[in-house]
Amino acid sequence: MADHVYYLFLVLFSALITCSSRAHQLTVGGKNGWVVNPSENYNHWAERLRFQVNDTLLFKYKKESDSVVVVNSKSDYDNCNTGNPKLKLDDGNSVYKFDRSGPVFFISGNKSNCAAGQKLIVVVMAVRNHPSPPKAPSPAPAPSPALPPAEGPAPEAGDGPSANSTPADASGEAPHPHRRSFAAPAWNPSVVLVLTVSLVLSVCGGGFIVSL
């Protein structure tokens, strides 16, 4: 039974790692999209969230009048410098994927929009190595059976029972000493399975796309 519990634990551990490594897509500006005056400042929005490598941002805007520019430095971000972009997205429904950790700077391709505050800084979390699953526990050694006490020399004929002699039962044989049971308490596998599935569903049940 201990082996069953251990393998259920491995399944749960693997599921949690898979959930934690899922990539998510977040819509910049939520229902407002990529606009000049969003209902929430873009940087305030970004500070509320946690971004990881392989997450993506979805920018929605009017293709004819706006675009998204990824700039190389904080200086280009502060000065709304669109002249030397790292990347420019202008299809009106642009997706940007984070491929590294650290800060990423976005500004509007329309310089007047950028000056009015249409810009965003996202800090992507560093990649962390997941710990290895624990090794299977070694089985506990079986308890040694209790040995009966040594019998003393047989009493001479005519003598009564000695103090060291073992009383015999009706069949003439000495009774065996009582042996203690070392059986471990039984685990109900159905209970363990239900708990495992419930925890996995609670962690992994969320969707992949988040619009805030």
C-alpha positions in Angstrom: 0.0 0.0 0.0 2.9 2.4 0.7 4.0 2.0 -2.9 0.5 3.1 -4.2 0.6 6.2 -2.0 4.1 7.0 -3.2 3.2 6.8 -6.9 0.1 8.9 -6.3 2.3 11.5 -4.8 4.6 11.4 -7.9 1.6 12.0 -10.1 0.5 15.0 -8.0 4.0 16.4 -8.0 4.3 16.1 -11.8 0.9 17.7 -12.3 1.9 20.7 -10.1 5.1 21.2 -12.0 3.2 21.1 -15.3 0.7 23.6 -14.1 3.4 26.0 -12.8 5.1 25.9 -16.2 2.0 26.7 -18.3 2.3 29.7 -20.5 -0.5 32.3 -20.3 -1.7 35.0 -22.7 -2.8 38.4 -21.2 -4.6 41.1 -23.1 -3.0 44.5 -22.5 -5.6 47.0 -21.3 -8.3 44.3 -21.0 -11.5 45.5 -22.8 -9.9 48.9 -23.6 -7.0 47.4 -25.5 -3.9 49.3 -26.5 -5.2 52.9 -26.3 -4.1 56.4 -25.2 -6.2 56.6 -22.1 -6.9 53.1 -20.6 -9.2 52.7 -17.6 -6.1 51.6 -15.7 -2.5 52.8 -16.2 -0.6 50.1 -18.1 2.3 50.0 -15.6 -0.1 49.7 -12.6 -1.7 46.8 -14.5 1.6 45.1 -15.1 2.7 45.5 -11.4 -0.3 43.5 -10.3 0.7 40.4 -12.4 3.5 37.9 -12.6 5.1 37.4 -16.0 7.1 34.3 -16.9 9.2 33.2 -19.9 6.9 31.9 -22.7 3.9 34.0 -21.5 2.4 36.2 -24.3 0.9 39.7 -24.5 -2.0 40.4 -26.8 -2.2 44.0 -28.1 -5.5 45.1 -29.7 -5.6 48.5 -31.4 -6.6 50.3 -34.7 -4.3 49.1 -37.3 -4.4 52.3 -39.4 -3.5 54.7 -36.6 -1.4 52.9 -34.0 1.2 50.2 -33.5 3.4 48.6 -30.8 7.1 49.2 -30.7 9.5 47.2 -28.5 12.5 49.5 -27.7 16.0 48.6 -26.5 16.4 50.7 -23.3 14.8 52.6 -20.6 16.1 55.8 -22.2 14.3 55.0 -25.5 11.2 54.3 -23.4 11.3 57.5 -21.5 12.0 59.6 -24.6 9.4 57.8 -26.8 12.2 57.0 -29.3 10.7 55.0 -32.2 13.7 55.5 -34.5 15.7 52.4 -33.4 13.1 49.8 -32.5 14.0 46.3 -31.4 10.6 45.1 -32.8 7.6 46.7 -34.4 4.1 45.2 -34.4 1.4 46.8 -36.6 -1.2 44.3 -37.6 -3.9 45.6 -35.1 -4.0 42.3 -33.2 -0.4 41.7 -32.2 1.0 39.0 -30.0 4.4 39.3 -28.2 6.1 36.3 -26.6 8.6 36.7 -23.7 11.7 34.7 -24.5 13.9 35.9 -21.6 13.7 37.2 -18.1 14.2 40.9 -17.2 12.5 44.2 -18.2 10.8 44.6 -21.6 9.8 48.1 -22.8 6.8 48.8 -25.0 5.7 52.1 -26.5 3.1 53.2 -29.0 4.4 53.7 -32.5 2.5 56.9 -32.6 4.9 59.3 -30.8 2.1 61.6 -29.6 0.3 58.7 -28.1 3.5 57.6 -26.3 4.0 61.1 -24.9 0.4 60.9 -23.6 1.3 57.8 -21.6 0.6 54.9 -24.0 3.6 52.8 -22.9 4.3 49.8 -20.8 7.2 48.1 -18.9 6.9 44.4 -18.1 9.4 42.7 -15.8 9.6 38.9 -16.6 10.5 36.7 -13.7 13.8 34.7 -13.8 13.5 31.0 -14.8 13.7 28.7 -11.8 14.8 25.0 -12.1 12.1 22.7 -10.7 13.3 20.3 -7.9 13.7 16.7 -8.7 10.9 14.3 -7.4 11.9 12.6 -4.2 13.2 9.1 -4.3 11.2 6.1 -3.3 11.5 5.4 0.4 13.5 2.2 1.3 11.2 -0.6 2.7 11.5 -1.0 6.5 13.2 -4.2 7.6 10.8 -6.9 8.8 10.7 -7.3 12.6 12.5 -10.4 13.9 10.1 -13.0 15.5 10.3 -13.3 19.2 12.2 -16.4 20.4 10.7 -18.6 23.1 12.7 -18.7 26.4 15.3 -21.4 26.8 14.1 -24.5 28.6 16.0 -25.6 31.7 17.1 -29.2 32.4 14.4 -31.8 32.8 13.5 -32.3 36.5 14.6 -35.6 38.1 12.0 -38.3 38.7 10.0 -37.7 41.8 10.9 -34.0 42.0 8.3 -31.3 41.7 8.5 -28.6 39.0 11.5 -26.3 39.3 11.2 -22.5 39.5 12.8 -22.2 35.9 10.5 -24.8 34.3 7.8 -23.7 31.8 4.3 -24.9 32.6 2.9 -27.3 30.1 -0.6 -27.4 28.7 -2.9 -30.4 28.6 -1.1 -31.8 25.6 2.2 -31.7 27.4 3.7 -29.0 25.2 4.9 -25.6 26.5 2.7 -22.7 25.3 4.3 -20.3 22.8 4.8 -16.7 24.0 2.5 -14.0 22.7 3.9 -12.3 19.6 3.2 -8.6 19.0 1.8 -7.5 15.7 3.8 -4.9 13.7 1.2 -4.4 10.9 1.0 -0.7 9.7 -2.4 1.0 9.6 -4.1 0.4 6.3 -4.5 3.4 3.9 -7.7 3.6 1.9 -6.5 4.1 -1.7 -9.8 5.6 -2.8 -9.5 8.4 -0.3 -5.9 9.2 -1.3 -6.9 9.2 -5.0 -9.9 11.6 -4.4 -7.6 14.0 -2.4 -5.0 13.8 -5.2 -7.4 14.5 -8.0 -9.1 17.3 -6.1 -5.8 19.1 -5.5 -4.7 18.8 -9.1 -8.0 20.1 -10.4 -7.9 23.1 -8.0 -4.4 24.1 -9.2 -4.8 23.2 -12.9 -8.4 24.2 -13.4 -7.7 27.8 -14.4 -7.8 28.8 -18.0 -4.9 29.7 -20.3 -6.0 33.2 -21.3 -6.3 36.0 -18.9 -7.9 39.4 -19.7 -7.4 42.0 -17.1 
